[in-house]
Amino acid sequence: MTDQTLIILGASGDLTARLLLPGAGALIKAGHVPGLTLIGAALEEDWDDARWRQRVHDAAGQTPPTRWIRADVTRADDLRTVLDAAAGPPAIFFALPPAVTARACAALLDVDLPEGTRLVLEKPFGTSAESAAELNSLLTRLVPEERIHRVDHFLGKSTVLNILGLRFANRIFEPLLNSTHVESVDIVFDENLGLENRAGYYDHAGALADMIQSHLLQILGILTMEPPISLDAGEFRDRKADALRATRLWSEDPAACSRRARYTAGDLSGRRLPGYAQEPGVDPSRATETLAELVLAVDTWRWAGVPFRLRSGKAIGNSRKEAVVTFRRPPRVPDGLTGCDEPDRLRITFGPDRIALDFNINGPGDPFELDPVTLSAEFGAGELPPYGEVLRGVFEDDPMLSIRADVAEQCWRIVEPVTAAWRAGTVPLLDYPAGSTGPEDSLLTS
């Protein structure tokens, strides 16, 4: 594979340096895209070739052919200039807020795109089901659907394959993963990080759109999908789409099955953090949540009646990134055995990827007393970091890790009753101190 170009629109931003360029560097180092050229484009006046080359070197660990172009990415003339600099079919990565991405795509309607152009869009994809549908329609006027990559780096290929292998290559677990044996499922992504100078994006998105509507619903889809016939991208994405189409809010009352909160001042990881409303760049009147919780139902034969609790929060003292399957308790424990206080749980942890099984056995000392134990194993790191996996899929025209158009719309459909209730003020905005475990009125039970 030669003469490939990655064009990054919004290349001066945090996403490019923190995630995208390290992924590109790993991809180049592994030899997957020889001859890759990196073109950065943004409107900042204090950027030039030398500064861009240094950013690429610092973030990617090497310096492939690079070029910086000062451009307003929402103007067709500027986009023509950027595309004219490409060598070979370009992949255009929109490292931009959703509203700016939509404007850039509209401007591309007036540009003759090179044959083989791929479009790569970062989440959140749109701001509602309606806006996602409008953007889908716009994108397919530019390139065919198979060359549109709505990326979710949370689903690096190793993470996806780890879950699929655990579920479908083991007779131990798969027969138990259904409503007969499972009491509940929690999918949690709590971070011990605050806003970290991302107010420009985050204050318009919030925890629900930033994490649950995108990342955590994709994990739910993989955990609940029926066995695919193969790992062909079309087959895999069909099965995941089936599961998400069957997903809805647990009840018709969003106040009963959703929570929102934002952090106040507190001590986090040894430093004093201001309250979210006092962070630089935040507009307190937006009432942006930094923690969101939902309870969902998946109305399939396998999962009907099982609550799925999804949660993501910032500035949480105990960082927790895992999916937890809580099994029903045994129908009866024989008289004379004591200590069976906790249910069995299967834990799938993200970053580092590992699996753990919590269960009860006869422990040391009194043989009639049951003690909790945990068996655990590391999945092992993949060949590439998540963004490297995403970019490899783009350049190899493999859409397995990309979100299909209908799925992007379904994910907004699932959360829109909640967003409407939050806008109407029927669900209060709770507080929790930075460094705590979150609000006391939580929907989580594990």
C-alpha positions in Angstrom: 0.0 0.0 0.0 1.6 3.3 -1.1 0.8 6.9 -1.6 -1.7 7.2 1.2 -2.6 10.6 2.7 -4.3 11.3 6.1 -5.8 14.8 6.1 -6.6 16.0 9.6 -9.1 18.9 9.7 -8.8 20.6 13.1 -5.2 19.3 13.5 -4.2 21.9 16.1 -6.6 20.4 18.7 -6.1 18.1 21.7 -7.6 15.0 20.0 -4.9 15.1 17.3 -2.0 15.2 19.6 -3.3 13.0 22.4 -4.8 10.1 20.4 -4.8 10.4 16.6 -1.1 11.0 15.9 0.1 8.3 18.4 -2.2 5.9 16.6 -0.9 6.9 13.2 2.7 6.6 14.5 2.0 3.0 15.7 0.4 2.2 12.3 3.4 3.4 10.4 5.8 1.6 12.7 4.0 -1.7 12.2 4.3 -1.2 8.5 0.6 -1.1 7.7 0.7 2.2 5.7 4.1 2.7 4.0 4.4 6.0 2.3 1.8 7.7 4.5 1.7 11.5 4.3 0.1 13.5 7.1 -1.5 16.9 6.2 -2.7 19.1 9.1 -5.2 21.9 8.5 -6.7 24.5 10.8 -7.2 28.3 10.9 -4.7 29.2 13.6 -2.2 31.8 12.5 0.6 30.7 14.7 1.0 27.3 13.1 3.3 26.4 10.2 5.1 23.5 8.7 7.8 23.5 11.4 5.4 23.5 14.3 3.2 20.8 12.7 6.3 18.6 12.0 7.3 18.9 15.6 3.9 18.0 16.9 3.9 14.9 14.6 7.3 13.9 15.8 6.5 14.4 19.5 3.1 12.6 19.3 3.9 9.9 16.7 7.5 9.2 17.7 8.6 9.7 14.1 8.3 12.2 11.3 6.7 10.8 8.1 6.2 13.2 5.2 4.1 16.1 6.5 2.6 19.4 5.5 0.7 22.1 7.3 -2.0 24.2 5.5 -3.7 27.1 7.1 -7.4 26.7 6.1 -10.9 27.5 7.1 -12.2 24.0 6.9 -15.8 25.2 6.3 -14.8 27.0 3.1 -14.8 25.1 -0.2 -11.9 27.0 -1.7 -9.7 26.2 1.4 -10.7 22.6 1.3 -9.7 22.4 -2.4 -6.2 23.7 -1.5 -5.9 21.0 1.2 -7.0 18.2 -1.1 -4.7 19.3 -3.9 -1.8 18.6 -1.6 -2.8 14.9 -1.1 -0.8 12.1 -2.6 -3.0 9.2 -3.5 -6.6 8.7 -2.2 -7.0 10.8 0.9 -8.6 9.8 4.2 -10.2 13.0 5.6 -10.4 12.9 9.4 -12.8 15.5 10.9 -11.2 16.2 14.3 -13.8 18.8 14.9 -16.9 19.5 17.0 -20.1 18.0 15.5 -21.5 21.4 14.2 -18.2 22.3 12.5 -18.0 18.8 11.0 -21.5 19.3 9.4 -20.5 22.6 8.0 -17.2 21.2 6.6 -19.1 18.3 4.9 -21.5 20.8 3.4 -18.6 22.8 2.0 -17.2 19.6 0.4 -20.3 19.4 -1.8 -18.7 22.1 -3.9 -15.4 20.2 -4.2 -14.5 17.5 -6.6 -13.2 14.8 -4.3 -10.5 12.5 -5.5 -11.5 8.9 -6.4 -11.3 6.7 -3.4 -11.7 9.5 -0.8 -12.7 8.2 2.7 -14.4 10.3 5.3 -13.6 9.7 8.9 -15.9 11.2 11.6 -15.3 11.4 15.3 -18.2 11.0 17.8 -20.7 12.2 18.7 -22.2 11.7 15.3 -24.8 14.5 15.1 -26.7 15.9 18.1 -30.0 14.1 17.7 -31.5 11.3 15.6 -32.8 14.0 13.2 -29.4 15.7 12.8 -27.7 12.3 12.4 -30.1 11.4 9.6 -29.5 14.7 7.9 -25.7 14.3 8.2 -26.0 10.7 6.8 -27.8 12.0 3.8 -25.2 14.7 3.3 -22.3 12.2 3.6 -23.7 9.8 1.0 -23.9 12.7 -1.5 -20.1 12.9 -1.1 -18.9 9.3 -1.0 -20.5 5.8 -0.9 -21.5 4.5 2.6 -18.7 1.9 2.5 -16.1 4.7 2.5 -17.7 6.5 5.5 -16.1 5.7 8.8 -17.9 6.9 11.9 -15.2 5.9 14.3 -15.4 4.8 17.9 -11.8 4.4 19.3 -13.4 2.8 22.4 -14.0 -0.2 20.2 -10.4 -1.0 19.3 -10.4 -4.3 17.4 -8.7 -6.2 20.3 -11.5 -5.1 22.7 -14.2 -6.2 20.3 -12.6 -9.5 19.6 -11.9 -10.1 23.3 -15.7 -9.8 24.1 -16.7 -11.9 21.1 -14.1 -14.6 21.9 -15.2 -14.7 25.5 -18.9 -15.1 24.6 -18.9 -17.3 21.5 -15.8 -19.5 21.9 -16.6 -20.8 25.4 -19.3 -23.2 26.5 -18.7 -22.0 30.0 -20.2 -18.5 29.7 -22.4 -18.3 26.6 -25.2 -20.7 27.9 -25.5 -18.5 31.0 -25.7 -15.1 29.3 -29.4 -14.7 29.2 -32.3 -13.6 31.4 -32.7 -17.1 33.0 -29.3 -16.7 34.7 -28.5 -13.0 34.6 -29.9 -10.6 37.1 -28.5 -7.3 35.8 -25.6 -5.8 33.7 -23.7 -2.7 34.5 -21.5 -0.9 31.9 -19.5 1.8 33.7 -16.8 4.2 32.6 -15.9 6.4 35.5 -12.8 8.6 35.2 -10.5 10.1 37.8 -10.0 13.0 35.5 -11.7 16.4 35.5 -12.5 18.6 32.5 -8.7 18.8 31.6 -9.1 22.0 29.4 -11.8 20.5 27.1 -14.6 23.0 27.9 -14.9 24.0 24.2 -16.1 20.6 23.3 -17.4 19.0 26.5 -19.6 21.9 27.7 -21.7 21.4 24.6 -21.8 17.6 24.8 -21.8 16.4 28.4 -21.4 12.9 29.7 -24.6 11.5 28.0 -23.5 12.4 24.5 -19.8 12.1 25.1 -19.8 8.6 26.5 -23.1 6.8 26.9 -24.8 7.6 23.6 -21.7 6.7 21.7 -19.2 4.4 23.4 -21.2 2.6 26.1 -24.1 1.8 23.8 -21.7 0.1 21.4 -20.4 -2.1 24.2 -24.0 -2.9 25.1 -24.6 -3.9 21.5 -21.6 -6.3 21.5 -22.6 -7.8 24.9 -26.2 -8.5 23.8 -25.9 -9.3 20.1 -26.7 -12.8 18.9 -23.8 -15.0 17.6 -22.6 -13.8 14.2 -22.1 -16.5 11.5 -18.7 -15.0 10.8 -16.6 -11.9 11.6 -17.4 -10.5 8.2 -18.0 -6.8 8.8 -21.5 -6.9 7.3 -22.5 -9.8 9.4 -21.0 -8.4 12.6 -22.6 -5.0 12.2 -26.0 -6.6 11.3 -26.1 -8.5 14.6 -25.0 -5.4 16.6 -27.7 -3.3 14.9 -30.3 -5.9 15.8 -29.5 -5.6 19.5 -29.6 -1.8 19.5 -32.9 -1.7 17.6 -34.3 -3.8 20.5 -32.9 -1.4 23.1 -35.1 1.1 24.9 -35.4 3.1 28.1 -36.3 0.8 31.0 -39.6 2.6 31.7 -41.6 5.4 30.1 -40.6 7.8 32.9 -37.1 9.2 32.3 -37.0 10.5 35.8 -37.3 6.9 37.2 -34.5 5.5 35.0 -32.0 8.3 34.5 -29.7 10.4 36.6 -27.6 13.4 35.9 -25.1 15.2 38.0 -22.0 17.5 37.9 -19.0 17.7 40.1 -18.4 20.4 42.7 -15.0 21.3 44.2 -13.1 18.6 45.8 -9.8 16.7 46.2 -9.0 14.4 43.2 -5.8 12.3 43.0 -3.9 14.6 45.3 -5.0 17.9 43.8 -7.7 20.4 44.5 -10.2 20.5 41.7 -12.6 23.4 41.2 -16.3 22.7 40.6 -17.2 22.0 37.0 -19.2 25.3 36.9 -16.1 27.2 37.8 -13.8 25.5 35.3 -12.4 27.9 32.6 -14.6 28.1 29.5 -17.7 26.6 31.1 -21.1 28.3 30.9 -22.8 27.3 34.1 -26.2 28.2 32.7 -25.9 25.2 30.3 -26.3 22.8 33.2 -24.0 20.4 31.5 -23.8 17.1 33.3 -20.4 15.5 34.1 -22.1 12.2 35.2 -24.9 10.4 33.5 -26.8 7.2 34.3 -29.4 5.3 32.3 -31.3 2.0 32.9 -32.1 0.3 29.6 -34.0 -2.8 28.4 -33.0 -5.0 25.5 -36.3 -6.5 24.3 -35.0 -9.7 22.7 -35.7 -13.3 23.7 -32.3 -13.6 25.3 -32.4 -10.4 27.4 -36.0 -9.5 28.1 -36.4 -8.4 31.7 -32.7 -7.8 32.5 -31.9 -4.2 33.4 -28.8 -2.7 31.8 -27.4 0.2 33.8 -25.0 2.5 31.9 -23.0 5.1 33.7 -20.2 7.5 32.9 -18.8 10.2 35.2 -15.8 12.5 35.4 -13.8 13.4 38.5 -14.7 10.2 40.3 -12.2 9.1 43.0 -12.2 5.4 42.1 -11.6 5.1 38.4 -13.8 2.2 37.1 -14.0 1.1 33.5 -15.8 -2.2 33.2 -18.8 -4.2 32.2 -20.2 -6.3 35.1 -22.6 -9.2 34.6 -24.3 -10.0 37.9 -25.8 -13.5 38.0 -28.9 -14.6 39.8 -28.4 -16.2 43.2 -28.7 -20.0 43.4 -32.3 -21.1 44.0 -31.3 -22.5 47.4 -28.1 -22.9 49.4 -28.1 -26.1 51.5 -28.7 -25.6 55.2 -25.5 -25.6 57.1 -23.5 -23.5 54.5 -23.1 -19.9 55.5 -21.4 -16.8 54.0 -22.9 -16.8 50.5 -23.5 -13.1 50.7 -22.5 -11.8 47.3 -23.8 -13.0 43.9 -21.5 -14.4 41.2 -20.2 -11.7 38.9 -18.4 -11.7 35.6 -16.3 -8.6 35.1 -14.8 -7.4 31.8 -12.4 -4.5 32.4 -11.4 -2.0 29.7 -7.9 -0.5 29.9 -6.2 -2.7 30.8 -8.3 -5.4 29.2 -8.9 -8.2 31.6 -11.6 -10.7 32.7 -12.4 -11.6 36.3 -15.0 -14.0 37.8 -16.2 -13.4 41.4 -17.8 -16.4 43.0 -18.1 -18.3 46.3 -16.2 -21.4 47.5 -15.4 -23.2 50.8 -12.5 -21.2 52.1 -9.8 -21.8 54.7 -10.8 -22.3 58.3 -14.4 -23.3 58.8 -15.3 -25.6 55.8 -19.0 -24.7 56.2 -18.4 -21.0 55.6 -18.3 -19.8 52.0 -15.7 -17.2 51.1 -15.7 -14.9 48.0 -12.8 -15.5 45.6 -11.8 -14.0 42.2 -10.3 -15.7 39.2 -8.8 -13.3 36.8 -6.8 -13.2 33.5 -5.3 -10.5 31.3 -6.6 -10.4 27.7 -3.3 -8.9 26.6 -2.7 -5.7 24.6 -3.5 -5.7 20.9 -0.9 -5.0 18.2 -2.0 -1.4 17.9 -3.5 1.3 20.2 -7.2 1.9 19.6 -6.7 4.8 17.2 -4.2 2.8 15.3 -6.8 0.0 14.9 -9.3 2.6 13.7 -6.9 4.0 11.1 -5.9 0.6 9.9 -9.6 -0.1 9.3 -9.9 3.1 7.3 -6.9 2.4 5.1 -7.7 -1.3 4.6 -11.4 -0.4 3.8 -12.5 -2.6 6.7 -15.7 -1.1 8.3 -15.9 -3.5 11.2 -15.0 -0.8 13.8 -17.1 1.9 12.1 -20.6 2.8 13.1 -23.1 2.2 10.4 -25.5 5.0 9.4 -28.6 3.4 10.9 -26.9 2.5 14.1 -25.8 6.1 14.6 -29.4 7.1 14.4 -30.6 4.3 16.6 -28.2 5.4 19.4 -29.8 8.8 19.4 -33.2 7.3 19.3 -32.5 5.4 22.5 -31.4 8.4 24.6 -33.7 11.1 23.2 -36.5 10.6 25.8 -33.9 11.3 28.4 -32.4 14.4 26.7 -35.9 15.8 26.3 -36.7 15.2 30.0 -33.4 16.8 31.0 -34.0 19.9 28.9 -37.5 20.2 30.4 -36.1 20.1 33.9 -38.0 17.0 35.0 -34.8 15.2 36.1 -32.9 17.3 38.6 -29.2 18.1 38.2 -27.5 16.5 41.2 -24.1 17.4 42.7 -21.2 15.3 43.8 -17.8 16.4 45.2 -14.8 15.8 42.9 -13.0 12.7 44.2 -16.1 11.0 45.5 -17.9 8.0 44.1 -20.6 10.1 42.6 -24.1 11.2 43.7 -25.7 9.4 46.6 -28.9 8.9 44.6 -27.3 6.4 42.1 -28.9 3.8 39.9 -25.9 1.4 40.2 -26.1 -1.5 42.6 -22.8 -3.2 42.0 
